[in-house]
């Protein structure tokens, strides 16, 4: 296949790629035009514009006249502007999306002429995807709250305006403070929370206790335990369901932490995959056993708060910094036992911070096993916290089921650490 492509005349190959890009965008616009019964460009116009851009780019290269592309592009943009004004005079309201898509198609053709084949195709697919998501975006925007909008704006400011300008240098005792690194961790964790929040809102909310718990576990299994334990007392007949929700949210914690550790240290995933799989399976088997006789679906809702609370985001950064120092000095003064103490302490509040810290601590191969055991210890500490929450806030049946499962998880986790 590769040899066949190499034997094709470069001009013909570029022409075919431009045609393909134009067809991708033109097909989407033609479909949108049929739905809305308006628009002036579709499945024929877009391929033609892409081919024009390709020929224009080739002529510019052949005759060494880069200014030619600029002039023709500006002229084409001017043509689109006049065309848009003409349409506005006939219709009360019309967008400029198709005009912009046509202009992008022209530029993509020029890119193909400059041998940016893969880049042009990738850009074309991204543009086509954005165009096709119009209905989805409209539905999303209608349902978004002002709090969520401001949260997204704040996240964008932190990720795009503040983070790039933070100094990437080590400061403080032992060089443990790196502003860019800390900022990056806050952005990554906040982004993962964003995903979990909107999955709960648009997929899990009011779709059932278990589905909501699964998605809620992507953000905070502790929050799910707190809410579901309280509700089990309010609705004792649903105690099994709420217990299963608490357990399955905690099961999600293990793969979520594995992914988080992988982001900061790929090698540690190999060490985490076996214990985390075992602990996850214990939770899942328990859930299946508890709900196998319950065929009905009970709707529920779970409020996991603001998708990005600035105080919480920076609070996480503070927790991470504290844990960095605790881990360093605990290891320095008490050796391995100090790290386990720090894991027990960290697991009471947040498993993400200690997981990231230990993933980085295990950058050397000889420390990977220790780092893995410390992460497991932190998760067991966190399971005990959720067990305590359920015990004090949950119904009698929910307490029994959660205590049975979580006690098993803790015992198996401790045994695994001891034998490894």
SEROKOL-195784 format. One line per 5 residues: for each residue x, y, z of C-alpha. Coordinates in Angstrom, 2 decimals, padded with zeros to 5 digits. Layout:
X/Y/Z; ...
END
This chain:
000.00/000.00/000.00; 002.81/002.39/000.92; 004.69/001.56/-002.28; 001.54/002.17/-004.35; 001.12/005.63/-002.79
004.78/006.42/-003.41; 004.36/005.53/-007.12; 001.45/007.92/-007.61; 002.31/011.24/-009.21; 002.68/013.80/-006.37
000.28/016.21/-008.06; -002.40/013.52/-008.49; -001.92/012.37/-004.89; -002.31/015.93/-003.61; -005.35/016.42/-005.81
-006.99/013.28/-004.41; -006.25/014.29/-000.82; -007.69/017.76/-001.43; -010.75/016.18/-003.02; -011.18/013.92/000.02
-010.91/016.83/002.46; -013.44/018.81/000.43; -015.84/015.86/000.35; -015.62/015.39/004.14; -016.51/019.02/004.82
-018.95/019.28/001.91; -020.89/016.20/003.00; -021.39/017.64/006.48; -022.49/021.03/005.12; -024.83/019.38/002.58
-026.49/017.40/005.36; -026.84/020.53/007.50; -028.24/022.42/004.51; -030.90/019.75/003.92; -031.95/019.88/007.58
-032.19/023.66/007.77; -033.24/024.23/004.14; -030.70/026.99/003.71; -027.07/027.48/002.75; -025.30/028.00/-000.53
-022.40/025.54/-000.46; -022.41/021.79/-000.17; -020.95/018.56/-001.43; -019.83/020.01/-004.80; -018.64/023.46/-003.75
-016.32/022.35/-000.96; -014.29/019.86/-003.04; -013.94/022.49/-005.76; -012.67/025.08/-003.26; -010.20/022.55/-001.83
-008.90/021.79/-005.33; -008.60/025.52/-006.05; -006.54/025.92/-002.90; -004.32/022.98/-003.94; -003.75/024.39/-007.41
-003.15/027.84/-005.96; -000.52/026.43/-003.60; 001.16/024.51/-006.41; 001.33/027.58/-008.63; 002.79/029.59/-005.77
005.52/026.96/-005.26; 006.22/026.48/-008.97; 006.57/030.19/-009.73; 007.99/031.15/-006.31; 005.24/033.70/-005.68
004.03/033.32/-002.06; 002.25/036.66/-002.32; -000.09/035.06/-004.86; -001.66/032.89/-002.16; -002.18/035.90/000.10
-003.85/037.97/-002.64; -006.17/035.18/-003.82; -007.05/034.21/-000.24; -007.89/037.82/000.62; -009.97/038.11/-002.55
-011.82/034.89/-001.74; -012.51/036.10/001.80; -013.84/039.37/000.38; -016.08/037.41/-001.99; -017.47/035.42/000.94
-018.13/038.64/002.85; -020.14/040.13/-000.05; -021.94/036.83/-000.51; -022.89/036.85/003.17; -024.22/040.41/002.94
-026.32/039.40/-000.05; -027.82/036.48/001.88; -028.52/038.67/004.92; -030.61/040.98/002.73; -032.85/038.04/001.82
-032.99/036.37/005.24; -033.51/037.91/008.64; -030.79/035.82/010.24; -027.95/033.72/008.89; -024.60/032.56/010.20
-021.16/032.73/008.69; -020.13/029.16/009.57; -020.32/027.89/005.98; -018.32/030.89/004.75; -015.58/030.23/007.28
-015.62/026.51/006.46; -015.14/027.37/002.78; -012.21/029.62/003.58; -010.63/026.91/005.76; -011.10/024.45/002.90
-009.17/026.77/000.58; -006.31/026.98/003.10; -006.32/023.20/003.55; -005.87/022.82/-000.19; -002.85/025.12/000.02
-001.49/023.00/002.89; -001.74/019.85/000.77; 000.19/021.60/-002.00; 002.93/022.28/000.55; 003.10/018.53/001.36
001.33/018.92/004.72; -000.92/015.99/003.86; -001.46/014.49/007.30; -001.84/017.88/008.93; -004.42/018.99/006.36
-006.47/015.81/006.69; -006.37/015.97/010.50; -007.47/019.62/010.42; -010.26/018.77/007.98; -011.57/016.02/010.24
-011.48/018.34/013.28; -013.36/021.08/011.38; -015.95/018.57/010.10; -016.44/017.28/013.66; -016.99/020.81/014.98
-019.49/021.50/012.20; -021.43/018.29/012.85; -021.70/018.96/016.60; -023.91/022.03/016.14; -027.02/020.41/017.67
-025.00/018.92/020.51; -023.39/022.27/021.28; -026.76/024.02/021.21; -028.26/021.48/023.64; -025.21/021.77/025.88
-025.33/025.59/025.93; -029.07/025.63/026.68; -028.54/023.40/029.72; -025.36/025.01/031.03; -025.63/027.19/034.12
-023.89/030.50/034.73; -021.85/028.82/037.49; -020.61/026.18/035.03; -019.83/028.81/032.41; -017.75/030.84/034.86
-016.04/027.64/036.02; -015.02/026.91/032.42; -013.75/030.48/031.96; -011.75/030.26/035.20; -010.29/026.92/034.14
-009.30/028.40/030.75; -007.62/031.35/032.48; -005.63/029.03/034.76; -004.69/026.57/032.00; -004.01/028.97/029.11
-003.09/032.33/030.65; -001.50/031.59/034.03; 000.11/028.14/033.72; 002.34/028.87/030.65; 003.93/031.84/032.45
004.74/030.09/035.73; 008.51/029.61/036.20; 009.64/026.04/035.59; 012.31/026.14/038.31; 012.78/024.50/041.69
012.50/026.65/044.81; 012.36/026.19/048.55; 013.89/023.52/050.79; 015.35/020.63/048.80; 013.96/022.23/045.63
010.54/020.70/046.27; 008.57/023.71/045.02; 008.23/024.04/041.26; 005.45/026.54/040.37; 004.94/025.20/036.84
004.81/021.60/038.03; 002.33/022.42/040.80; 000.21/024.44/038.36; 000.25/021.57/035.85; -000.95/019.13/038.51
-003.80/021.48/039.49; -004.82/021.79/035.82; -004.70/018.02/035.18; -006.72/017.12/038.28; -009.21/019.95/037.60
-009.62/018.74/034.01; -010.34/015.18/035.16; -012.89/016.57/037.63; -014.45/018.60/034.80; -014.95/015.44/032.76
-016.48/013.59/035.69; -018.77/016.50/036.59; -020.28/016.83/033.12; -020.60/013.05/032.70; -022.63/012.98/035.90
-024.74/015.92/034.75; -025.46/014.87/031.16; -025.24/011.07/031.39; -025.60/009.86/034.96; -027.88/012.36/036.64
-031.32/010.82/037.30; -030.37/007.73/035.26; -030.06/005.34/038.18; -028.17/004.95/041.42; -025.42/002.73/040.02
-024.69/004.69/036.83; -024.60/007.94/038.77; -022.27/006.34/041.34; -019.93/005.07/038.62; -019.63/008.53/037.08
-019.51/010.20/040.47; -016.55/007.98/041.34; -014.61/009.73/038.59; -014.74/012.89/040.69; -014.90/011.78/044.31
-015.89/008.39/045.67; -015.86/009.96/049.14; -018.54/012.46/048.07; -020.65/009.60/046.69; -020.27/007.71/049.99
-021.33/010.78/051.96; -024.45/011.42/049.86; -025.54/007.81/049.36; -025.06/006.87/053.02; -027.37/009.73/054.05
-029.97/008.71/051.46; -029.95/005.11/052.60; -031.35/006.31/055.92; -033.99/008.40/054.15; -035.02/005.42/051.96
-034.16/002.21/053.85; -035.86/000.07/051.18; -033.08/001.15/048.79; -030.26/000.32/051.19; -028.85/-002.41/048.94
-028.80/-000.08/045.95; -027.10/002.72/047.87; -024.55/000.30/049.36; -023.80/-000.97/045.85; -023.43/002.65/044.69
-020.91/003.44/047.43; -018.93/000.29/046.65; -018.88/000.75/042.87; -017.83/004.41/043.20; -014.91/003.21/045.31
-014.12/000.55/042.68; -013.79/003.34/040.10; -011.19/004.99/042.35; -008.62/002.30/041.56; -008.53/002.62/037.72
-008.82/006.41/038.05; -005.74/006.55/040.29; -003.91/004.13/037.97; -004.49/006.50/035.05; -003.40/009.48/037.16
-000.20/007.67/038.19; 000.45/006.67/034.58; 000.32/010.32/033.50; 003.25/011.12/035.79; 005.16/007.82/035.62
004.34/005.26/032.93; 006.47/002.54/034.58; 004.42/002.47/037.78; 001.30/001.22/035.98; 002.91/-002.22/035.60
003.25/-002.43/039.41; -000.22/-001.07/040.17; -002.25/-003.08/037.68; -002.32/-006.38/039.61; -003.25/-005.09/043.11
-005.68/-002.51/041.74; -007.35/-005.12/039.53; -007.77/-007.47/042.52; -009.25/-004.73/044.72; -011.53/-003.52/041.91
-012.81/-007.04/041.28; -013.64/-007.53/044.98; -015.83/-004.43/044.82; -017.47/-005.40/041.53; -018.24/-008.96/042.64
-019.82/-007.60/045.82; -021.97/-005.19/043.81; -023.18/-007.97/041.49; -024.02/-010.16/044.49; -025.94/-007.38/046.27
-028.07/-006.28/043.31; -028.63/-009.52/041.39; -032.22/-009.77/042.67; -033.04/-006.10/042.05; -034.33/-005.75/038.48
-035.89/-002.31/038.83; -034.10/000.96/038.14; -034.34/003.68/040.74; -033.67/007.21/039.61; -031.44/009.38/041.70
-029.54/012.63/041.52; -026.21/013.55/042.99; -024.81/017.03/043.39; -021.03/017.03/043.29; -020.70/020.79/043.60
-019.05/023.37/041.37; -017.07/021.87/038.44; -014.21/024.20/039.34; -014.13/025.86/042.72; -011.02/028.07/042.72
-010.52/027.64/046.46; -010.78/023.87/046.11; -008.39/023.86/043.15; -005.75/025.86/044.97; -006.55/023.93/048.15
-005.58/020.77/046.29; -002.33/022.48/045.30; -001.65/023.25/048.97; -002.44/019.65/049.94; -000.07/018.41/047.25
002.73/020.70/048.49; 002.20/019.55/052.10; 002.27/015.92/051.05; 005.43/016.54/049.02; 007.18/017.79/052.15
005.64/015.09/054.37; 006.78/012.36/051.97; 010.29/013.82/051.66; 010.94/014.34/055.37; 009.14/011.14/056.42
011.39/009.18/054.09; 014.43/011.18/055.19; 013.89/010.73/058.95; 011.95/007.46/059.23; 012.77/005.63/056.00
010.14/003.38/054.43; 007.92/003.34/057.52; 007.68/007.14/057.30; 006.27/006.88/053.79; 003.56/004.49/054.98
002.65/006.90/057.78; 002.39/009.73/055.26; 000.15/007.53/053.06; -002.19/006.84/055.99; -002.32/010.57/056.70
-002.84/011.55/053.04; -005.54/008.93/052.44; -007.70/010.57/055.10; -008.03/013.66/052.90; -007.14/012.99/049.27
-005.72/010.04/047.33; -004.89/012.02/044.17; -002.13/014.09/045.74; -000.29/011.17/047.33; -000.66/009.13/044.12
000.94/011.87/042.03; 003.66/012.43/044.63; 004.54/008.71/044.83; 004.39/008.28/041.05; 007.10/010.92/040.80
008.94/009.43/043.79; 009.11/006.13/041.90; 010.94/007.64/038.94; 013.87/005.36/039.83; 013.20/001.68/039.18
014.38/000.55/042.63; 011.72/002.79/044.24; 008.77/001.62/042.14; 007.75/-001.24/044.43; 007.85/001.00/047.51
005.92/003.76/045.72; 003.27/001.22/044.66; 002.81/-000.08/048.21; 002.51/003.45/049.58; -000.20/004.27/047.01
-002.07/001.09/047.95; -001.79/002.08/051.62; -003.29/005.49/050.85; -006.25/003.89/049.05; -006.85/001.54/051.99
-006.77/004.53/054.34; -009.35/006.22/052.13; -011.53/003.09/052.13; -011.53/003.19/055.94; -012.66/006.83/055.80
-015.60/005.88/053.53; -016.37/002.94/055.77; -016.55/005.31/058.75; -018.78/007.73/056.82; -021.17/004.91/055.95
-021.15/003.59/059.50; -022.17/006.92/061.02; -024.51/008.16/058.26; -025.94/005.05/056.61; -028.83/002.70/057.30
-028.19/-000.58/059.14; -028.27/-002.72/055.97; -026.07/-000.29/054.01; -023.58/-000.30/056.87; -023.37/-004.09/056.96
-022.86/-004.49/053.22; -020.27/-001.71/052.91; -018.37/-002.86/056.03; -018.26/-006.43/054.67; -016.84/-005.36/051.30
-014.47/-002.64/052.48; -013.09/-004.81/055.30; -012.32/-007.48/052.70; -010.62/-004.90/050.47; -008.50/-003.59/053.35
-007.45/-007.07/054.48; -006.57/-008.20/050.94; -004.67/-004.94/050.36; -002.64/-005.35/053.56; -001.87/-008.99/052.72
-000.70/-007.98/049.25; 001.63/-005.34/050.69; 003.05/-007.79/053.22; 003.72/-010.61/050.76; 005.22/-008.28/048.16
END
